[in-house]
Amino acid sequence: MAARDQAAKAAGQPLARRVEQMSLSEKMHLAMHGERDARTLLARDRAGPVQAALVRNPRVSLDEIQALARNPQLSPDCAESLAQHPTWGSSPVIAGALVRNPRTPLPLAYSLVDRLSQADLRTIAKGLGVRAQVAQAARKRLFGT
């Protein structure tokens, strides 16, 4: 009876409040199976496993993945998951967003430079809005020096 009352109370609460009160495993389950509203809220969560679980959701869209890759609170776990994902990892758009993100680990950013188009390489090689090491790697790739 108490569980039923608690579930009824939770159903009346706004989604943001319910997500705040969830445990890590509950958030991960919601990230892998939840609707777009829940995924949007969970993308802001700082827990790396929760963000990585979002990548594994089969209903997640390219727009959501791009927003996640650009997220300034991106966790290194999520960046690795995105880069290794069979669909999202091969996308030059996602690779570009991860390379530009200052939270992407440097070794991963270096490896993603190889997946960029020539236009993206030129932009990143200029060094505007990217780390100096990443800009240097783009220049090396672009000019072969």
N, C-alpha and C positions, 0 to 999 in steps of 0.2 A: 504494500500500500504506500509506503514512504517513497519507494522508487517511482511509482506512478505519479505521485504528487510532485516529485522533483522534476520528472519529465514534462509534466504539464506546465510547471513554472518556467522551465527552460524554453518551452515552445513559445511562450508569450514574450520572452526577452528579445531585444534586437540581436541580430547576428553578431555584431561586433562584441557585445557583452558576453555572448555565449562562447565565442572564440577565445576571449580573454581568460575565461574560467576553465578552459580545456587543458588536459594534460598533454605532454608532448606526443604520446602515441595517438591520442584522439585527434590532435591537429594533423599528424601525418596521415591518418586514415581519411580525414576530411580533405586534405590536399590531393590525395590520390583518387578520391571518388566524388568530391563535392562539385557543386555548380559554380558558375562563373563568379557570382558575388562572393562566395566563400574563398575561391581561389585568389581573387583580387585582394581580399583582406589578408590572406595567409602569405601573399607575396611580400608583404611589408614586415612579416615576422622575421626576427633576427636569428632564429634558430636554423642552422645549416641543414639539418635533416628534413625540416619542414619544407624549405625552399627546394631541396633536392627531390622531395616527394612530388612537388608540383610538376616537375619535368616529366615524371613517369605517368602522369594522368593522361589517359588516352584522348580525353575530350579537350585538352588544352589547345588553344589556337596560336598561330604564329604571332599575332599581336601581343598576346599575353607573354609569350616567350621572349619577344623583343623587349617588352617592358621590364621583364625580370632580368634580362642580360644587361640592361642599362641602369638598373636599380643601384643607387649609391650604397645601399645596405646589403648588396649581394654577398653571400657567404662563399668562401673558397670551395666548400663542398658542392654547392650548387653550380659554380663555374665549371668544376670538373665534370659534374653530371651533364651539363649542357654540351661541353666539348666532346664527351664520349658517347652522347646519344646518337643512335644510328640516323635519325632524321635531322634533328636540330644541329648536330655537330658538323654536318657537311654543308650547312647553309653559310654562304659568304656573308649574309646580312647578320646572322647571329655571331659569326666569328668577328666581324667588324665591331659589333656592340661590345663583345667581351674584351677585345683588344683595347678599346677606348675606356673601359671601366677601370678606375684606379684600384678596385678591390680584387681584380683578377690576379692571381699569383703570377709573378714574372715568368717563371719557366713555361707556364701554360700560355701566357700572352705571346711569348717568343714562338712557340709551336703553332699558334693560330695565325701568325703573320703569313705563313706559307699558304694559307687558304684564302687570302684576300685577293680581290681583283686589282688590276693595275691602278685604277682610279682611286680606290681606297688606300692603296700603298702610297700613292703620291700625297694624298691628304694627310695620312699619318706621318709620313716622312718629314713633313713641315714642322711637326712637333706641337701643333696647336691643340691643347686640351688632352694631351697624352703624356705619359711619363717619358723622360729623356731616353731611357734604355729601350723602350718600345719604338720610339722614333728612330733611334740608331739602327735597330734591327730591320725596320722597314726600309731605311736607306740602303742597308747592306743588300737586302733582297732585291730592291729596285735597281741599284747600280752595279750589283755583283762585286762589290769591293770588300 
